[in-house]
Amino acid sequence: MLRLTVSTEEYLVINDNIKIIFLGGSKNHLRIMIDAPKEVNIVRSTVLENQITDPEERAKLPKYYAEPEKPEKYVKKRPNIYIVHGNPQQKKG
């Protein structure tokens, strides 16, 4: 499985004929656009899950959860820069 961080309007290409474009969204929702041939079957996970009535089979389905926040080691440290009389200065300490 591949996990990526993408910006708005970036896209992924799969097999030269499927393009997934990320349009943006809010904290809990993401809007995407999928450009694929008509022969490719695209179905939401909720539709697939609702078709399975057996609780044991449903429990076998994979579940994916969003990470609430990035671990500290992945957060970029940015210096505090202040403009004093038109000259940028880095805060010490």
Backbone bond lengths (Angstrom), bond angles and torsions (degrees), N, CA, C in turn:
res aa  C-N    CA-C-N  psi(-1)  N-CA   C-N-CA  omega(-1)  CA-C   N-CA-C  phi
1 M - - - 1.445 - - 1.526 108.37 -
2 L 1.298 116.37 140.68 1.461 123.46 -179.92 1.517 108.89 -111.33
3 R 1.329 116.07 132.10 1.467 121.03 177.95 1.517 107.93 -119.64
4 L 1.329 116.45 126.91 1.460 121.89 -175.96 1.519 111.19 -127.66
5 T 1.307 115.10 154.85 1.452 121.80 168.29 1.520 106.17 -110.12
6 V 1.317 116.63 125.47 1.462 120.67 -176.53 1.525 109.87 -127.00
7 S 1.302 114.43 158.26 1.462 121.06 176.42 1.522 109.12 -99.85
8 T 1.313 115.37 165.27 1.457 121.06 177.13 1.526 109.84 -57.89
9 E 1.305 116.08 138.47 1.456 126.31 179.50 1.524 114.09 71.48
10 E 1.331 118.77 5.37 1.458 120.34 168.96 1.524 107.59 -77.64
11 Y 1.314 116.74 160.96 1.456 118.98 179.66 1.519 111.13 -143.48
12 L 1.327 114.76 160.91 1.456 123.21 174.43 1.517 108.04 -114.38
13 V 1.323 116.90 145.16 1.456 121.59 175.84 1.520 107.53 -117.47
14 I 1.335 116.41 130.16 1.458 122.70 179.84 1.526 107.74 -119.92
15 N 1.331 117.09 122.39 1.467 123.21 177.43 1.525 114.02 55.09
16 D 1.279 119.30 33.79 1.474 123.83 176.15 1.522 115.38 61.20
17 N 1.350 118.59 -2.07 1.462 118.20 -178.08 1.531 113.54 -133.36
18 I 1.315 117.95 2.49 1.468 121.16 176.61 1.525 107.90 -125.11
19 K 1.323 115.43 127.10 1.470 120.71 179.31 1.523 108.26 -124.09
20 I 1.333 116.38 130.08 1.458 122.82 175.94 1.522 107.02 -113.51
21 I 1.340 116.09 116.37 1.461 122.30 -177.23 1.522 109.01 -106.36
22 F 1.315 116.68 130.37 1.462 122.24 -179.78 1.526 108.24 -93.66
23 L 1.324 116.07 118.01 1.461 121.56 -173.76 1.520 113.58 -97.64
24 G 1.319 118.22 -8.33 1.459 121.25 -178.81 1.507 110.41 112.19
25 G 1.295 116.51 -163.85 1.451 120.54 179.92 1.508 110.95 157.21
26 S 1.328 114.77 -157.39 1.459 120.93 179.34 1.517 108.16 -119.93
27 K 1.317 116.09 -166.81 1.456 120.68 -175.88 1.526 112.30 -59.51
28 N 1.315 118.22 -42.93 1.460 121.83 -174.65 1.524 114.31 -105.73
29 H 1.320 118.38 -5.00 1.458 120.80 -175.98 1.519 109.98 -131.42
30 L 1.312 115.13 143.78 1.455 121.65 179.10 1.523 108.28 -128.35
31 R 1.309 116.88 134.25 1.460 120.42 177.54 1.521 108.12 -103.25
32 I 1.331 115.80 129.12 1.459 120.68 176.98 1.521 108.78 -129.63
33 M 1.321 114.60 161.15 1.450 121.04 174.29 1.531 105.81 -127.33
34 I 1.328 117.10 133.38 1.459 121.42 -178.49 1.519 108.33 -115.10
35 D 1.319 115.62 123.15 1.457 122.22 176.33 1.527 106.48 -108.76
36 A 1.334 116.53 107.54 1.461 121.36 -176.31 1.526 109.75 -143.84
37 P 1.330 116.62 157.62 1.473 119.30 176.20 1.526 111.19 -62.93
38 K 1.316 116.65 155.75 1.465 121.53 -178.78 1.525 112.17 -61.89
39 E 1.328 117.30 -25.06 1.463 120.97 -178.39 1.526 112.77 -71.96
40 V 1.328 116.96 -18.13 1.460 121.40 -177.81 1.528 109.08 -82.52
41 N 1.318 116.62 124.70 1.456 122.58 -179.93 1.531 109.20 -86.57
42 I 1.325 117.42 121.08 1.468 122.74 179.81 1.527 107.46 -120.37
43 V 1.341 116.53 120.08 1.457 121.66 -175.14 1.526 108.54 -135.56
44 R 1.329 116.76 138.35 1.466 121.64 174.97 1.523 110.16 -67.36
45 S 1.321 115.92 148.64 1.466 120.28 178.95 1.528 111.65 -62.87
46 T 1.326 117.80 -34.79 1.465 119.79 -178.97 1.533 111.57 -64.19
47 V 1.329 116.96 -34.39 1.458 120.38 178.06 1.528 109.66 -66.37
48 L 1.325 116.87 -44.14 1.461 120.47 178.75 1.524 111.30 -63.45
49 E 1.335 116.01 -42.70 1.463 120.38 -178.95 1.526 111.23 -64.92
50 N 1.325 117.56 -38.31 1.467 121.14 -179.21 1.524 112.97 -70.20
51 Q 1.324 117.45 -21.09 1.454 120.73 178.21 1.530 112.08 -75.95
52 I 1.326 117.56 -21.74 1.463 121.82 -178.89 1.521 108.75 -90.58
53 T 1.324 116.38 118.22 1.466 120.31 -178.06 1.526 112.51 -98.31
54 D 1.338 118.25 -21.76 1.458 121.74 -179.25 1.526 109.77 -75.56
55 P 1.352 118.38 120.96 1.471 121.00 -177.97 1.530 113.29 -60.71
56 E 1.331 117.60 -33.24 1.468 120.01 179.43 1.522 111.12 -68.09
57 E 1.313 116.78 -41.04 1.467 121.03 177.99 1.529 110.85 -67.17
58 R 1.322 115.51 -39.04 1.465 120.55 179.17 1.528 111.19 -64.06
59 A 1.330 116.68 -36.29 1.469 121.23 179.87 1.529 111.40 -67.14
60 K 1.317 118.01 -23.40 1.467 121.90 -179.59 1.529 112.76 -79.22
61 L 1.319 117.22 -15.32 1.464 120.34 -179.12 1.525 110.67 -64.96
62 P 1.329 117.49 141.99 1.468 119.09 178.80 1.522 111.21 -69.36
63 K 1.311 116.07 147.15 1.462 122.75 176.98 1.527 108.32 -121.26
64 Y 1.305 115.79 136.98 1.456 121.71 179.36 1.519 108.37 -123.47
65 Y 1.311 115.77 133.92 1.456 121.01 -178.07 1.522 109.44 -124.21
66 A 1.305 116.02 142.26 1.462 120.88 177.09 1.515 109.39 -74.47
67 E 1.330 115.26 144.02 1.459 119.41 174.19 1.515 107.89 -77.39
68 P 1.337 117.94 131.32 1.460 119.14 -178.11 1.524 113.04 -64.33
69 E 1.330 117.70 -40.57 1.459 121.07 178.80 1.510 109.18 -148.76
70 K 1.323 116.01 160.84 1.456 120.63 178.59 1.525 109.67 -74.24
71 P 1.341 116.75 142.82 1.466 118.21 172.38 1.523 110.16 -62.34
72 E 1.303 116.84 152.05 1.466 122.99 -175.49 1.525 112.58 -54.46
73 K 1.339 117.38 -34.88 1.463 119.51 -176.31 1.533 112.68 -68.43
74 Y 1.340 118.56 -16.31 1.455 121.52 179.59 1.528 113.52 -98.58
75 V 1.320 118.17 -4.00 1.458 121.86 -178.36 1.524 108.41 -86.91
76 K 1.337 116.90 126.48 1.460 121.28 179.83 1.516 110.39 -72.27
77 K 1.297 115.89 136.40 1.466 121.77 175.34 1.527 107.53 -89.26
78 R 1.312 116.86 121.13 1.464 121.39 179.62 1.522 109.11 -113.69
79 P 1.316 116.51 133.50 1.465 118.45 178.62 1.528 110.95 -69.79
80 N 1.316 115.76 148.41 1.467 120.76 175.53 1.521 107.61 -80.50
81 I 1.325 117.52 119.96 1.460 121.72 -179.80 1.521 108.37 -117.93
82 Y 1.317 115.68 130.17 1.450 122.03 179.94 1.518 108.77 -118.80
83 I 1.328 117.24 146.94 1.463 122.28 175.71 1.528 107.39 -99.43
84 V 1.317 115.22 117.62 1.459 120.89 179.23 1.527 107.07 -118.40
85 H 1.305 116.02 112.32 1.470 122.93 -179.38 1.524 111.34 52.19
86 G 1.344 116.17 43.56 1.458 121.02 175.61 1.516 114.91 82.48
87 N 1.343 118.62 -2.27 1.455 120.60 179.95 1.532 110.22 -111.71
88 P 1.357 117.38 123.76 1.479 118.21 178.68 1.518 110.76 -69.78
89 Q 1.314 116.08 134.95 1.459 121.39 178.12 1.526 108.34 -134.67
90 Q 1.346 114.97 142.14 1.448 120.03 178.21 1.524 108.84 -89.89
91 K 1.320 115.81 133.87 1.477 120.78 178.98 1.519 108.82 -70.49
92 K 1.290 116.24 133.70 1.463 121.58 179.13 1.508 109.95 -91.40
93 G 1.346 114.66 142.17 1.452 118.84 175.49 1.426 113.47 97.56
